[in-house]
C-alpha cells in the first residue's frame, strides 16, 4: 500500500509526514526529507530536471513539485507496491491541492520554522485515502464475499471499468482484472496479495 507521505519545502524542511498505523520504519523523516531535497537539487542544478520518481530495491518514491507559492513544495509518496503507481499519482495530486488550499496563508510567506499547524492535515490524508478506496482497515474486517462487494461498489463509484474479470485461483484466492478501463484510478483497490 502506501508506506508514507512527505511534504517538504524548498529548504529541505519537513512540513508534514504521514505513515499508516502498521508502518515499521525508523521514523527519521527529517533526515530522509533532507536527503531527498539534496538529490532533487542536484538533479535540478546538474541536469536541469526535477526528479519525478525514484526506485530503490523494494520501494518506489513518487515526487510532485508545487511552485506556485512563496514556499516551493515537494510532495513525496513512498510505496512497495508498484501496481499502485497510477493511483498514487492521483492521490498525490489530491493531497497537493488540499494541502495548498488549507495552508495557503502559511505557505505564501517565508518559512519561520513552525510546522505544528500542519499536524491536523493527517485527518485530510485519511479522508483522501478513503475516497480512493484505500481504507484497508475496513476491508480486512470483512469476509471475502463482503470485501468483493465493497470492491465492486468502490469500482463503480470511481468509474473503474466497464468490465471486471474475476479468476479464482483456489477456494480462498482470486485475481481481479479490469478490462476496458476508463480511469487512471483503475489499478488498485485490491491487489492479488490483498
NUVEX-410242 format. One record per residue (C-alpha): residue in one letter; x, z, y. Coordinates in steps of 0.5 Angstrom, whole numbers, plus 500, padded with zeros to 3 digits. Layout:
% residues N
AXZY;...
//
This chain:
% residues 194
X500500500;X503502507;X509506507;X509507514;X507505521;X512506527;X511505535;X518504538;X519503546;X525498548;X530504549;X529506542;X525512543;X520513537;X513514541;X509515534;X509514527;X504515521;X505515514;X500516508;X499523505;X503521499;X509519503;X515521499;X520519505;X525523508;X521524515;X527522519;X523516523;X527518530;X534515526;X530510523;X527507529;X534507533;X537503527;X531498528;X532498535;X539496534;X538491529;X533488533;X537488540;X543485536;X538479534;X536478541;X542478544;X546474539;X541469536;X536469542;X531471537;X527477535;X526480528;X519478525;X521481518;X526485514;X526485506;X530491503;X531491496;X524494495;X521495502;X518490507;X518491514;X514487519;X515487526;X511485532;X513486540;X509487545;X512485552;X506486557;X507493560;X513496563;X515499557;X516494552;X514496545;X516494538;X510496532;X513496525;X509497518;X513498512;X510497505;X513496498;X507491496;X509484498;X502482497;X499485503;X503482508;X498477511;X493483511;X498488514;X499482520;X492483521;X493491521;X499491526;X495487531;X489491531;X494497532;X498494537;X491492541;X488499540;X495503542;X496499548;X489500550;X488507549;X495509553;X496503558;X497508564;X503512560;X506505558;X506502564;X511507567;X518509566;X519513559;X519520561;X521523554;X514525553;X510523546;X506529545;X500525548;X501519542;X499524537;X492523537;X493516535;X493518528;X485518528;X485511530;X490509525;X486512519;X480508522;X483501523;X486502516;X479504513;X476498517;X480493513;X478497506;X484501505;X481507504;X485509497;X482516497;X475514497;X477508491;X481513487;X475518486;X470512484;X469510477;X472503475;X465500476;X463503482;X470501485;X469494483;X462494487;X466497493;X471492493;X465487493;X462490498;X468490503;X470483501;X463481503;X464485510;X470482512;X468475509;X474475504;X472469500;X466464497;X468466490;X472471486;X474470479;X475477475;X479476469;X479482464;X486484461;X483490457;X477495457;X480498463;X484493467;X482487470;X485482475;X481479481;X483473484;X480470491;X478462491;X476458497;X479464501;X476464508;X481469512;X488472512;X485479510;X484476503;X490478500;X488485498;X483490498;X486492491;X492490487;X493489480;X496495480;X491499483;
//
